[in-house]
Amino acid sequence: MSFLNVVLAQVEHALPMPTFVYGLIALVIFAALGVVVWSYRDVANRHQTKAQAYADAHGAHGDH
């Protein structure tokens, strides 16, 4: 056996929970991060007057 196989065999017995649980934990974390990212959608349009004032002050076109 190679060194890598020996290490992987030892690690497999040392895991505190089944391996699919790690995937579930990652899925929950990514879902939570997705909810956070989704909650910031369309934030710029909520402050349209401030955005327009900034665009006017800095010479940007107001057609966006």
Distance bins in CASP14 RR format, pairs under 12 A and 6 or more apart:
PFRMAT RR
TARGET T0000
AUTHOR 0000-0000-0000
RMODE 2
METHOD distances of the structure
MODEL  1
1 7 0 0 0 0 0 1 0 0 0 0 0
1 8 0 0 0 0 1 0 0 0 0 0 0
1 9 1 0 0 1 0 0 0 0 0 0 0
1 10 0 0 0 0 0 1 0 0 0 0 0
2 8 0 0 0 0 1 0 0 0 0 0 0
2 9 0 0 0 0 0 1 0 0 0 0 0
3 9 0 0 0 0 0 1 0 0 0 0 0
3 10 0 0 0 0 0 1 0 0 0 0 0
4 10 0 0 0 0 0 1 0 0 0 0 0
4 11 0 0 0 0 0 1 0 0 0 0 0
5 11 0 0 0 0 0 1 0 0 0 0 0
5 12 0 0 0 0 0 1 0 0 0 0 0
6 12 0 0 0 0 0 1 0 0 0 0 0
6 13 0 0 0 0 0 1 0 0 0 0 0
7 13 0 0 0 0 0 1 0 0 0 0 0
7 14 0 0 0 0 0 1 0 0 0 0 0
8 14 0 0 0 0 0 1 0 0 0 0 0
8 15 0 0 0 0 0 1 0 0 0 0 0
8 19 0 0 0 0 0 1 0 0 0 0 0
9 15 0 0 0 0 0 1 0 0 0 0 0
11 19 0 0 0 0 0 1 0 0 0 0 0
12 18 0 0 0 0 0 1 0 0 0 0 0
12 19 0 0 0 0 1 0 0 0 0 0 0
15 21 0 0 0 0 1 0 0 0 0 0 0
15 22 0 0 0 0 1 0 0 0 0 0 0
16 22 0 0 0 0 0 1 0 0 0 0 0
16 25 0 0 0 0 0 1 0 0 0 0 0
17 23 0 0 0 0 0 1 0 0 0 0 0
17 24 0 0 0 0 1 0 0 0 0 0 0
17 25 0 0 0 0 1 0 0 0 0 0 0
18 24 0 0 0 0 1 0 0 0 0 0 0
18 25 0 0 0 0 0 1 0 0 0 0 0
19 25 0 0 0 0 0 1 0 0 0 0 0
19 26 0 0 0 0 0 1 0 0 0 0 0
20 26 0 0 0 0 0 1 0 0 0 0 0
20 27 0 0 0 0 0 1 0 0 0 0 0
21 27 0 0 0 0 0 1 0 0 0 0 0
21 28 0 0 0 0 0 1 0 0 0 0 0
22 28 0 0 0 0 0 1 0 0 0 0 0
22 29 0 0 0 0 0 1 0 0 0 0 0
23 29 0 0 0 0 1 0 0 0 0 0 0
23 30 0 0 0 0 1 0 0 0 0 0 0
23 31 0 0 0 0 0 1 0 0 0 0 0
24 30 0 0 0 0 0 1 0 0 0 0 0
24 31 0 0 0 0 0 1 0 0 0 0 0
25 31 0 0 0 0 0 1 0 0 0 0 0
25 32 0 0 0 0 0 1 0 0 0 0 0
26 32 0 0 0 0 0 1 0 0 0 0 0
26 33 0 0 0 0 0 1 0 0 0 0 0
27 33 0 0 0 0 0 1 0 0 0 0 0
27 34 0 0 0 0 0 1 0 0 0 0 0
28 34 0 0 0 0 0 1 0 0 0 0 0
28 35 0 0 0 0 0 1 0 0 0 0 0
29 35 0 0 0 0 0 1 0 0 0 0 0
29 36 0 0 0 0 0 1 0 0 0 0 0
30 36 0 0 0 0 0 1 0 0 0 0 0
30 37 0 0 0 0 0 1 0 0 0 0 0
31 37 0 0 0 0 0 1 0 0 0 0 0
31 38 0 0 0 0 0 1 0 0 0 0 0
32 38 0 0 0 0 0 1 0 0 0 0 0
32 39 0 0 0 0 0 1 0 0 0 0 0
33 39 0 0 0 0 0 1 0 0 0 0 0
33 40 0 0 0 0 0 1 0 0 0 0 0
34 40 0 0 0 0 0 1 0 0 0 0 0
34 41 0 0 0 0 0 1 0 0 0 0 0
35 41 0 0 0 0 0 1 0 0 0 0 0
37 43 0 0 0 0 0 1 0 0 0 0 0
40 46 0 0 0 0 0 1 0 0 0 0 0
42 48 0 0 0 0 0 1 0 0 0 0 0
43 50 0 0 0 0 0 1 0 0 0 0 0
43 51 0 0 0 0 0 1 0 0 0 0 0
44 50 0 0 0 0 1 0 0 0 0 0 0
44 51 1 0 0 1 0 0 0 0 0 0 0
44 52 0 0 0 0 0 1 0 0 0 0 0
44 54 0 0 0 0 0 1 0 0 0 0 0
44 55 0 0 0 0 0 1 0 0 0 0 0
44 64 0 0 0 0 1 0 0 0 0 0 0
45 51 0 0 0 0 1 0 0 0 0 0 0
45 52 0 0 0 0 0 1 0 0 0 0 0
45 64 0 0 0 0 0 1 0 0 0 0 0
47 53 0 0 0 0 1 0 0 0 0 0 0
47 54 0 0 0 0 1 0 0 0 0 0 0
47 55 0 0 0 0 0 1 0 0 0 0 0
48 54 0 0 0 0 0 1 0 0 0 0 0
48 55 0 0 0 0 0 1 0 0 0 0 0
48 62 0 0 0 0 0 1 0 0 0 0 0
48 64 0 0 0 0 0 1 0 0 0 0 0
49 55 0 0 0 0 0 1 0 0 0 0 0
49 56 0 0 0 0 0 1 0 0 0 0 0
50 56 0 0 0 0 0 1 0 0 0 0 0
50 57 0 0 0 0 0 1 0 0 0 0 0
51 57 0 0 0 0 0 1 0 0 0 0 0
51 58 0 0 0 0 0 1 0 0 0 0 0
51 60 0 0 0 0 1 0 0 0 0 0 0
51 62 0 0 0 0 1 0 0 0 0 0 0
51 64 0 0 0 0 1 0 0 0 0 0 0
52 58 0 0 0 0 0 1 0 0 0 0 0
52 59 0 0 0 0 0 1 0 0 0 0 0
52 60 0 0 0 0 1 0 0 0 0 0 0
52 61 0 0 0 0 0 1 0 0 0 0 0
52 62 1 0 0 1 0 0 0 0 0 0 0
52 63 0 0 0 0 0 1 0 0 0 0 0
52 64 0 0 0 0 1 0 0 0 0 0 0
53 59 0 0 0 0 0 1 0 0 0 0 0
53 60 0 0 0 0 0 1 0 0 0 0 0
53 62 0 0 0 0 0 1 0 0 0 0 0
54 60 1 0 0 1 0 0 0 0 0 0 0
54 62 0 0 0 0 0 1 0 0 0 0 0
54 64 0 0 0 0 0 1 0 0 0 0 0
55 61 1 0 0 1 0 0 0 0 0 0 0
55 62 1 0 1 0 0 0 0 0 0 0 0
55 63 0 0 0 0 1 0 0 0 0 0 0
55 64 1 0 0 1 0 0 0 0 0 0 0
56 62 1 0 0 1 0 0 0 0 0 0 0
END
